[in-house]
């Protein structure tokens, strides 16, 4: 049985969602109702937020699509959804220096991972030999992340930069939350 306090908290959360999605919709020229639907669809999902114009990131997403069992969902860091979800963790999505994994997005056990930890956890959940990379999580981030940061700093020069985010194949579209 819900208490009056529970009902008030739910009402505040609903209003907060509506207000934030309306603000985001204005920021991005997107209908606030459409954005609220995207946010609702994202709830409870494990989402990979990636730089949508980065060639390396595009290849990473393609690899995950081919090697996971439909577990992960995707959204570009340039999307309103990324701004909404990652702002809850103090992340400025204008700084495109990391891939992020958010487990149980917008859910009660939501957890955010970044840089090498995100990449290793993602690879660990994929099929095949790449799942063994999860073992590197025993190495502290202050040893892993400098290598990650170096690749992130030169990724556009090495792998190129696209003018726009990739358009997923029709069979992949439902896994991209920001379309």
C-alpha positions in Angstrom: 0.0 0.0 0.0 1.4 3.4 -1.0 1.7 6.1 1.6 0.9 9.7 0.8 4.6 10.3 0.9 5.2 7.7 -1.7 2.5 9.2 -4.0 4.0 12.7 -3.6 7.5 11.4 -4.4 6.1 9.6 -7.5 4.3 12.8 -8.6 7.5 14.8 -8.1 9.5 12.3 -10.2 6.9 12.4 -12.9 6.9 16.2 -13.0 10.7 16.2 -12.9 10.8 13.9 -15.9 8.2 16.0 -17.8 10.1 19.2 -17.0 13.5 17.9 -17.9 12.3 16.3 -21.1 10.5 19.5 -22.1 13.8 21.5 -21.4 15.8 18.9 -23.4 13.3 19.0 -26.2 13.6 22.7 -26.4 17.4 22.5 -26.4 17.4 20.0 -29.2 14.4 21.0 -31.2 12.7 17.7 -30.3 9.1 17.3 -29.2 9.1 16.8 -25.4 6.5 14.0 -25.7 8.8 12.1 -28.0 11.7 12.6 -25.7 9.7 11.4 -22.7 8.9 8.2 -24.7 12.6 7.7 -25.4 13.4 8.2 -21.7 10.7 5.7 -20.8 12.0 3.2 -23.3 15.5 3.5 -21.8 14.5 2.7 -18.3 16.2 -0.4 -16.9 18.3 -0.9 -19.9 22.1 -1.3 -20.1 23.1 1.5 -22.4 26.4 2.3 -24.1 26.8 6.0 -24.7 29.4 6.6 -27.5 30.7 9.5 -29.6 28.5 9.3 -32.6 30.9 10.9 -35.0 34.0 8.9 -34.0 35.2 6.2 -36.4 36.7 4.1 -33.6 33.6 4.3 -31.6 31.5 3.3 -34.6 33.7 0.2 -35.0 33.3 -0.6 -31.3 29.5 -0.3 -31.5 29.6 -2.6 -34.6 31.7 -5.1 -32.8 29.3 -5.1 -29.8 26.3 -5.5 -32.1 27.9 -8.6 -33.7 29.0 -10.2 -30.4 26.4 -9.6 -27.7 23.0 -11.3 -27.4 20.9 -8.2 -27.7 21.7 -7.2 -24.1 23.1 -3.7 -24.8 21.3 -0.6 -26.2 23.0 2.4 -27.7 22.8 6.1 -27.8 25.3 8.7 -29.0 26.8 11.2 -26.5 25.4 13.9 -28.7 21.8 12.8 -28.0 19.3 14.3 -25.6 19.0 10.9 -23.9 22.7 11.0 -23.1 22.4 14.5 -21.7 19.5 13.5 -19.6 20.9 10.2 -18.2 24.6 11.3 -17.8 23.7 14.6 -16.2 22.4 12.6 -13.3 26.1 11.5 -12.8 27.6 15.0 -13.2 28.8 14.2 -16.8 29.1 17.0 -19.3 28.2 15.4 -22.6 29.9 18.2 -24.6 33.2 16.6 -23.5 33.5 13.6 -25.8 36.5 11.8 -24.2 34.9 8.6 -23.0 32.6 5.8 -23.7 30.0 5.3 -20.9 28.1 2.2 -19.8 25.0 2.8 -17.7 23.6 -0.3 -16.2 19.9 -0.3 -15.2 19.5 3.2 -16.7 17.0 5.3 -14.7 16.3 2.3 -12.5 16.9 1.8 -8.8 20.3 0.2 -9.3 21.6 2.6 -11.9 25.3 2.5 -12.1 27.7 4.5 -14.5 31.0 3.3 -15.8 33.5 5.2 -17.9 36.7 4.9 -19.9 38.5 1.6 -19.6 36.1 0.2 -17.0 33.1 0.7 -19.3 35.0 -0.8 -22.3 36.1 -3.8 -20.3 32.7 -4.5 -18.8 31.1 -4.2 -22.2 33.7 -6.6 -23.8 33.3 -8.9 -20.8 29.6 -9.3 -21.6 30.2 -10.1 -25.3 30.6 -13.6 -26.8 33.9 -15.1 -27.7 37.5 -14.4 -26.7 36.8 -10.7 -26.0 34.9 -11.7 -22.9 38.3 -12.6 -21.4 39.2 -8.9 -21.4 37.0 -8.5 -18.3 39.9 -10.0 -16.3 41.7 -6.7 -16.7 39.3 -5.1 -14.3 41.5 -6.4 -11.5 44.0 -3.8 -12.6 43.3 -0.4 -10.9 41.9 2.3 -13.2 44.9 4.6 -12.5 47.0 2.0 -14.4 44.4 1.3 -17.2 43.0 4.7 -17.9 46.2 6.5 -19.2 46.3 4.1 -22.1 42.6 4.6 -22.7 43.0 8.4 -22.5 45.9 8.3 -25.0 43.8 6.4 -27.6 40.9 8.8 -26.9 43.1 11.8 -27.6 44.2 10.6 -31.0 41.1 8.6 -32.2 39.9 11.1 -34.7 43.4 11.3 -36.4 43.7 7.5 -36.5 40.1 6.4 -37.2 38.5 9.5 -38.7 35.6 11.6 -37.8 32.2 11.4 -39.4 29.9 14.3 -40.3 26.9 12.6 -38.6 26.1 9.6 -36.4 25.8 6.3 -38.3 22.4 5.1 -39.4 21.9 1.6 -38.1 20.6 -1.3 -40.3 16.8 -1.9 -40.0 17.4 -5.0 -37.8 19.5 -2.9 -35.4 17.2 0.1 -35.1 15.4 -1.0 -32.0 18.7 -1.1 -30.1 19.4 2.5 -30.7 17.4 4.5 -28.3 18.1 8.0 -29.7 16.5 7.5 -33.1 
